[in-house]
């Protein structure tokens, strides 16, 4: 009985600590507010042609997914919704939607239909508690009468709703993720929508491409590629659809990172022997060295809130294992954030409050060596573990709303791209073809 009681107490204490860890993450990322209960019935068709029926399903599925995965809503199950679906404001019965079983606080509804090659959508958001003036949002959209056009409109409407109900923080439904994939036979840079749709190849080096990073304006992707001269920082133009010129520095050049204003790049280079952190202007001029340590310094990332700090991974002179460090963007005030285990792949949250990284907290002979994603408050150095021994988890990257993370995991048997909320919940797989690595979320 004493042993059983001890186990129960230990489980209770662990649960309390875990909840406390998740609470400060939720508060810092905007996930801590009470979730708004939202009903989103299928949009009403203007006419039931086969084309419109298919477009309606694409639109409805996309809109529901976007809102369900925003992390700030309690979505009403469609099985709880009334059979009378509103397509116009005159169709809405406020009491019917605010009463059980839906018990919704907000209602998103509307209609859609294609005429020729154009898809038109009308959407509204109603506050069901405000019977005198319920309309919060009313929008009209047009796009191509294609599945991609229907998805685009759904993303736009979802982001409008998230902005209005999520504290003025823009939604992420229109954002992109770049990543490395081996599915073509070589490791190349690929891109997809935030939800895993529209996966397509960007580069065609025919060798190796690693560490893609999208510029703040989304126009370029910096990455490290294997060329005839060795590992170089390369630049891909989204506008031109091809590589553009970037200087060669000599040595091995890896892991580029953009400053938040897009005017500078940080990267790791062994041009003088040891891999150190360097900074250049965005065109590759004005090269400046920031670190001077024995052992490799890699994976720099800027504080996107201020642009005044850079985090990176450095081999500790004490543990002789990689640890996460922070310094000023000019190389001053260098300090360790971690001092144990094996810590790599830092990523700074857009709100400037958190660092996410991959950490084997216990590393060495006889240790389990689980590689998991952690989040740390940079002010207090308080940390929380988000993944828990499900394969190797590495290369976290923050969404622009600071509410989500994308990361690489081997839990399915091979390396794939996954996402989760910043408190570790709602983990889901985005890629399934080939092996996929090193995701990076766009800035907007």
PLY file of the C-alpha trace (Angstrom):
ply
format ascii 1.0
element vertex 444
property float x
property float y
property float z
element edge 443
property int vertex1
property int vertex2
end_header
0.00 0.00 0.00
2.83 2.41 0.86
4.49 1.72 -2.49
1.19 2.18 -4.34
0.55 5.44 -2.49
4.06 6.63 -3.40
3.43 5.88 -7.09
0.07 7.69 -7.02
1.64 10.75 -5.35
4.51 10.77 -7.88
2.08 10.63 -10.81
0.01 13.44 -9.25
3.05 15.65 -8.69
4.29 15.02 -12.25
0.85 15.92 -13.63
0.77 19.16 -11.64
4.27 20.12 -12.85
3.37 19.26 -16.47
0.18 21.35 -16.30
2.11 24.26 -14.81
4.68 24.02 -17.62
1.96 24.00 -20.25
0.17 26.92 -18.54
3.08 29.35 -18.93
3.55 28.28 -22.54
-0.14 28.80 -23.26
-0.08 32.20 -21.59
3.01 33.32 -23.49
1.75 32.12 -26.87
-1.83 33.34 -26.58
-3.18 29.82 -26.06
-4.04 30.54 -22.42
-7.33 32.33 -23.02
-10.60 30.43 -22.74
-11.46 28.81 -26.06
-14.34 30.34 -28.03
-17.00 27.80 -29.01
-17.58 28.18 -32.75
-20.10 26.51 -35.05
-19.16 26.23 -38.73
-21.91 24.51 -40.76
-21.34 23.58 -44.39
-21.77 26.56 -46.68
-24.94 26.66 -48.74
-24.71 26.02 -52.49
-26.13 28.53 -54.96
-26.77 25.64 -57.35
-26.04 21.94 -57.00
-23.95 21.28 -60.10
-21.23 18.59 -59.81
-18.56 21.32 -60.02
-20.10 23.32 -57.18
-20.58 20.25 -55.00
-16.89 19.36 -55.29
-15.80 22.97 -54.63
-18.13 23.16 -51.63
-16.55 20.08 -50.04
-13.03 21.45 -50.57
-14.02 24.82 -49.10
-15.92 23.37 -46.12
-13.20 20.87 -45.23
-10.46 23.52 -45.47
-12.31 26.14 -43.41
-13.17 23.67 -40.63
-9.57 22.36 -40.54
-8.10 25.86 -40.35
-10.30 26.87 -37.41
-10.03 23.51 -35.62
-6.21 23.65 -35.72
-5.89 27.32 -34.77
-5.58 26.26 -31.11
-8.01 28.90 -29.80
-11.44 27.47 -30.67
-13.76 24.81 -29.31
-15.37 23.57 -32.52
-18.98 22.40 -32.47
-19.26 18.90 -33.93
-21.29 18.91 -37.14
-23.44 16.15 -35.65
-24.68 18.69 -33.06
-25.72 21.28 -35.63
-29.34 22.06 -36.62
-30.55 20.66 -39.92
-31.53 24.12 -41.16
-28.24 25.51 -42.50
-28.13 29.30 -43.02
-26.75 30.68 -46.25
-27.71 34.29 -45.68
-28.14 36.48 -42.56
-31.93 36.29 -42.94
-31.73 32.50 -42.46
-30.07 32.63 -39.01
-32.02 31.64 -35.90
-29.72 32.89 -33.10
-31.41 30.92 -30.32
-31.22 27.69 -32.31
-27.42 27.92 -32.53
-26.70 29.30 -29.07
-28.85 26.70 -27.26
-27.97 23.01 -26.70
-26.83 20.87 -28.38
-24.59 23.27 -30.37
-24.34 25.82 -27.51
-22.18 27.98 -29.76
-20.91 31.45 -28.92
-20.01 32.28 -32.53
-21.41 31.14 -35.88
-19.53 31.23 -39.21
-21.77 30.62 -42.23
-22.35 31.62 -45.83
-22.87 30.49 -49.42
-20.82 29.73 -52.49
-21.19 28.98 -56.16
-19.23 28.96 -59.42
-20.22 30.77 -62.56
-18.03 29.82 -65.47
-14.42 29.99 -64.29
-15.11 32.15 -61.21
-15.96 30.99 -57.70
-17.84 33.47 -55.48
-18.16 33.06 -51.71
-20.07 35.14 -49.17
-19.19 34.57 -45.52
-20.39 35.97 -42.20
-19.34 35.64 -38.58
-22.05 36.17 -35.95
-21.78 36.74 -32.20
-24.74 34.70 -30.99
-24.83 36.44 -27.60
-25.31 39.86 -29.18
-28.91 39.60 -30.32
-29.18 43.32 -31.12
-26.22 43.47 -33.53
-24.75 39.99 -34.03
-22.64 40.56 -37.14
-18.90 40.64 -36.42
-17.70 40.05 -39.96
-19.14 40.00 -43.46
-16.90 39.28 -46.47
-17.18 38.50 -50.17
-14.46 36.63 -52.05
-13.83 35.59 -55.65
-11.19 33.27 -57.04
-10.72 30.67 -59.75
-13.34 27.90 -59.77
-10.71 25.27 -58.89
-9.95 23.28 -55.75
-6.96 25.57 -55.12
-9.20 28.63 -55.50
-11.68 27.16 -52.99
-8.83 26.44 -50.56
-7.46 29.95 -50.97
-10.80 31.58 -50.13
-11.31 29.26 -47.14
-7.83 30.18 -45.83
-8.56 33.91 -46.19
-11.92 33.66 -44.39
-10.41 31.51 -41.62
-7.59 34.00 -41.07
-10.13 36.84 -40.84
-12.03 34.94 -38.13
-8.84 34.05 -36.24
-7.69 37.68 -36.33
-11.03 38.94 -34.97
-11.39 36.34 -32.22
-7.72 35.61 -31.45
-6.60 38.87 -29.92
-5.60 40.60 -33.14
-2.93 38.00 -34.02
-2.98 37.07 -37.70
-3.86 33.50 -38.62
-1.43 31.14 -40.34
-3.73 29.48 -42.90
-1.96 31.16 -45.83
1.59 30.48 -44.60
4.10 28.08 -46.17
6.64 25.55 -44.91
9.88 24.74 -46.73
11.69 21.49 -46.00
14.19 18.96 -47.32
12.86 15.85 -49.04
14.58 12.81 -50.55
11.55 11.65 -52.54
13.08 12.71 -55.91
16.16 10.57 -55.30
18.24 13.46 -53.96
17.86 15.72 -50.95
16.23 18.82 -52.45
14.28 21.81 -51.11
10.50 21.44 -51.22
7.61 23.65 -50.15
4.05 23.00 -48.93
1.08 24.82 -47.46
0.97 24.97 -43.67
-1.48 22.03 -43.53
0.66 19.76 -45.74
-1.19 20.40 -49.01
0.41 21.39 -52.32
3.81 19.75 -51.72
6.18 20.59 -54.58
9.89 20.63 -55.34
11.79 23.93 -55.55
15.44 23.03 -56.20
16.98 20.56 -58.64
20.65 20.42 -57.62
20.93 16.68 -58.13
23.16 16.49 -55.05
22.34 17.65 -51.51
20.40 20.67 -50.26
19.92 21.32 -46.55
18.72 23.92 -44.00
16.20 25.95 -46.05
15.17 29.33 -44.58
12.48 31.58 -46.06
13.21 35.30 -46.17
10.89 37.56 -44.15
9.15 38.83 -47.31
8.80 35.28 -48.67
10.61 36.10 -51.92
13.76 34.00 -51.37
14.88 30.76 -49.76
18.46 30.60 -48.46
19.89 27.11 -47.98
23.11 25.13 -47.88
23.90 23.11 -50.99
26.63 20.74 -52.09
28.34 22.18 -55.19
31.57 21.45 -57.03
33.21 23.88 -54.59
31.83 22.15 -51.49
29.05 23.23 -49.15
27.95 26.75 -50.08
25.15 29.11 -49.07
22.79 29.20 -52.06
19.82 31.44 -52.81
16.56 30.44 -54.51
14.22 33.13 -55.85
10.52 32.34 -55.43
9.66 35.05 -57.97
12.02 33.75 -60.68
11.72 30.06 -59.79
15.50 29.50 -59.94
18.79 29.99 -58.13
20.23 33.51 -58.04
23.79 34.66 -57.38
25.23 34.55 -53.87
28.99 34.83 -53.08
31.23 31.84 -52.31
33.14 32.06 -49.03
35.35 28.97 -48.99
35.21 26.20 -46.40
31.99 24.47 -45.36
29.04 26.86 -45.13
25.85 25.70 -43.41
22.57 26.70 -41.73
21.75 30.21 -43.00
19.29 32.36 -41.02
17.59 35.66 -41.92
17.48 38.75 -39.73
13.86 39.86 -39.12
14.23 42.88 -41.42
15.65 40.72 -44.22
18.84 42.78 -44.54
21.31 40.24 -43.08
22.12 36.54 -43.05
23.84 34.61 -40.28
25.43 31.24 -41.03
28.13 28.81 -39.96
31.38 28.73 -41.93
34.69 26.86 -41.57
36.46 29.27 -43.94
39.17 29.92 -41.30
39.33 26.35 -39.96
36.80 25.87 -37.14
33.09 26.33 -37.98
32.15 29.76 -36.59
29.12 32.04 -36.84
29.34 34.80 -39.45
26.97 37.57 -40.54
26.72 39.18 -43.98
24.43 41.63 -45.70
21.62 39.89 -47.57
23.59 40.10 -50.83
26.61 38.37 -49.25
28.75 41.50 -48.75
30.07 42.88 -45.46
31.16 39.52 -44.01
31.75 39.68 -40.23
32.80 36.92 -37.83
30.90 36.71 -34.51
32.32 33.68 -32.64
35.82 32.39 -31.93
35.56 29.12 -30.04
37.35 25.79 -30.33
34.84 23.33 -31.75
31.93 23.86 -34.13
29.46 26.77 -33.83
26.38 26.11 -35.96
22.66 26.72 -36.49
22.29 30.45 -35.78
18.81 31.98 -35.47
17.82 35.61 -34.86
15.42 36.92 -32.24
12.60 37.82 -34.67
11.01 40.26 -32.23
14.02 42.54 -31.73
16.69 41.47 -34.21
19.17 42.22 -31.45
20.14 38.68 -30.43
21.23 35.44 -32.06
20.92 31.95 -30.59
23.14 29.12 -31.86
24.52 25.70 -30.95
28.10 25.55 -29.64
30.24 22.66 -28.40
30.68 23.30 -24.69
34.23 23.44 -23.36
32.90 21.83 -20.15
30.63 19.00 -21.37
32.23 18.71 -24.84
28.68 18.35 -26.18
26.60 20.90 -28.13
24.69 23.43 -26.01
22.36 26.30 -26.86
23.88 29.80 -26.51
22.69 33.38 -26.97
24.66 36.48 -27.94
24.05 39.99 -29.18
23.66 40.33 -32.94
27.12 41.96 -32.92
28.69 38.96 -31.16
28.82 40.49 -27.66
27.42 39.15 -24.37
27.73 35.45 -25.22
26.09 33.13 -22.69
24.87 29.53 -22.37
21.17 28.71 -22.17
21.67 24.97 -21.57
24.53 23.33 -19.66
23.74 19.62 -19.77
22.96 16.87 -22.25
23.01 17.32 -26.02
21.11 20.43 -27.22
20.82 21.48 -30.89
18.61 23.20 -33.49
17.43 26.36 -31.70
14.39 28.25 -33.04
13.23 31.60 -31.65
9.50 32.32 -31.28
8.19 35.36 -33.21
7.06 36.99 -29.95
10.67 36.85 -28.71
9.77 35.02 -25.48
10.72 31.40 -26.18
13.43 29.22 -27.65
12.46 25.82 -29.00
15.23 23.26 -29.52
16.00 19.56 -29.67
17.49 18.20 -26.44
18.82 14.88 -25.19
18.88 15.87 -21.54
20.64 12.62 -20.58
23.39 11.72 -23.02
26.13 9.14 -22.75
26.83 5.40 -22.33
23.89 3.58 -20.77
21.50 6.55 -21.09
18.22 6.20 -23.03
19.16 9.19 -25.22
15.63 10.27 -26.15
15.79 13.29 -28.48
12.80 15.52 -27.85
11.52 19.04 -28.52
11.69 21.45 -25.59
10.60 25.06 -25.14
12.44 27.47 -22.84
11.51 30.93 -21.59
14.64 32.96 -22.40
14.19 35.26 -19.39
13.71 32.69 -16.62
15.29 29.65 -18.38
12.18 27.70 -17.35
11.66 24.84 -19.78
8.96 22.36 -20.76
9.18 19.12 -22.73
6.76 18.92 -25.68
7.50 15.50 -27.20
8.12 12.40 -25.11
10.38 9.74 -26.55
8.41 9.06 -29.73
11.35 8.58 -32.09
13.98 11.25 -32.73
12.51 14.75 -32.73
14.56 17.61 -34.12
14.60 20.90 -36.09
11.64 22.75 -34.54
10.45 25.91 -36.29
7.83 28.39 -35.04
4.74 29.51 -36.91
4.41 33.31 -37.29
1.63 33.45 -34.68
3.87 31.80 -32.00
1.07 29.26 -31.39
2.43 26.32 -33.41
5.64 24.43 -34.11
6.67 22.31 -37.06
9.40 19.71 -36.52
11.08 16.58 -37.85
10.32 13.21 -36.24
11.22 9.55 -36.91
8.29 8.18 -34.89
6.57 6.74 -37.98
9.65 4.67 -38.90
11.32 7.27 -41.10
11.97 11.00 -40.88
8.79 12.99 -41.55
7.45 16.51 -40.90
5.00 17.01 -38.04
3.22 19.97 -36.45
1.84 20.65 -32.98
0.54 23.46 -30.85
3.20 25.23 -28.81
2.09 23.42 -25.64
2.75 20.02 -27.27
-0.86 19.10 -28.06
-2.48 18.33 -31.44
0.59 16.58 -32.89
-0.02 15.48 -36.48
2.01 14.28 -39.46
2.21 16.40 -42.63
4.44 14.36 -44.99
4.26 10.68 -45.93
6.30 10.32 -49.15
10.03 9.68 -48.89
12.10 10.96 -45.98
11.59 14.61 -45.02
13.74 16.86 -42.89
14.54 20.32 -41.49
11.24 22.24 -41.87
11.12 26.02 -41.73
7.90 28.03 -41.34
7.44 31.22 -43.35
7.39 34.58 -41.53
3.86 35.41 -42.71
0 1
1 2
2 3
3 4
4 5
5 6
6 7
7 8
8 9
9 10
10 11
11 12
12 13
13 14
14 15
15 16
16 17
17 18
18 19
19 20
20 21
21 22
22 23
23 24
24 25
25 26
26 27
27 28
28 29
29 30
30 31
31 32
32 33
33 34
34 35
35 36
36 37
37 38
38 39
39 40
40 41
41 42
42 43
43 44
44 45
45 46
46 47
47 48
48 49
49 50
50 51
51 52
52 53
53 54
54 55
55 56
56 57
57 58
58 59
59 60
60 61
61 62
62 63
63 64
64 65
65 66
66 67
67 68
68 69
69 70
70 71
71 72
72 73
73 74
74 75
75 76
76 77
77 78
78 79
79 80
80 81
81 82
82 83
83 84
84 85
85 86
86 87
87 88
88 89
89 90
90 91
91 92
92 93
93 94
94 95
95 96
96 97
97 98
98 99
99 100
100 101
101 102
102 103
103 104
104 105
105 106
106 107
107 108
108 109
109 110
110 111
111 112
112 113
113 114
114 115
115 116
116 117
117 118
118 119
119 120
120 121
121 122
122 123
123 124
124 125
125 126
126 127
127 128
128 129
129 130
130 131
131 132
132 133
133 134
134 135
135 136
136 137
137 138
138 139
139 140
140 141
141 142
142 143
143 144
144 145
145 146
146 147
147 148
148 149
149 150
150 151
151 152
152 153
153 154
154 155
155 156
156 157
157 158
158 159
159 160
160 161
161 162
162 163
163 164
164 165
165 166
166 167
167 168
168 169
169 170
170 171
171 172
172 173
173 174
174 175
175 176
176 177
177 178
178 179
179 180
180 181
181 182
182 183
183 184
184 185
185 186
186 187
187 188
188 189
189 190
190 191
191 192
192 193
193 194
194 195
195 196
196 197
197 198
198 199
199 200
200 201
201 202
202 203
203 204
204 205
205 206
206 207
207 208
208 209
209 210
210 211
211 212
212 213
213 214
214 215
215 216
216 217
217 218
218 219
219 220
220 221
221 222
222 223
223 224
224 225
225 226
226 227
227 228
228 229
229 230
230 231
231 232
232 233
233 234
234 235
235 236
236 237
237 238
238 239
239 240
240 241
241 242
242 243
243 244
244 245
245 246
246 247
247 248
248 249
249 250
250 251
251 252
252 253
253 254
254 255
255 256
256 257
257 258
258 259
259 260
260 261
261 262
262 263
263 264
264 265
265 266
266 267
267 268
268 269
269 270
270 271
271 272
272 273
273 274
274 275
275 276
276 277
277 278
278 279
279 280
280 281
281 282
282 283
283 284
284 285
285 286
286 287
287 288
288 289
289 290
290 291
291 292
292 293
293 294
294 295
295 296
296 297
297 298
298 299
299 300
300 301
301 302
302 303
303 304
304 305
305 306
306 307
307 308
308 309
309 310
310 311
311 312
312 313
313 314
314 315
315 316
316 317
317 318
318 319
319 320
320 321
321 322
322 323
323 324
324 325
325 326
326 327
327 328
328 329
329 330
330 331
331 332
332 333
333 334
334 335
335 336
336 337
337 338
338 339
339 340
340 341
341 342
342 343
343 344
344 345
345 346
346 347
347 348
348 349
349 350
350 351
351 352
352 353
353 354
354 355
355 356
356 357
357 358
358 359
359 360
360 361
361 362
362 363
363 364
364 365
365 366
366 367
367 368
368 369
369 370
370 371
371 372
372 373
373 374
374 375
375 376
376 377
377 378
378 379
379 380
380 381
381 382
382 383
383 384
384 385
385 386
386 387
387 388
388 389
389 390
390 391
391 392
392 393
393 394
394 395
395 396
396 397
397 398
398 399
399 400
400 401
401 402
402 403
403 404
404 405
405 406
406 407
407 408
408 409
409 410
410 411
411 412
412 413
413 414
414 415
415 416
416 417
417 418
418 419
419 420
420 421
421 422
422 423
423 424
424 425
425 426
426 427
427 428
428 429
429 430
430 431
431 432
432 433
433 434
434 435
435 436
436 437
437 438
438 439
439 440
440 441
441 442
442 443
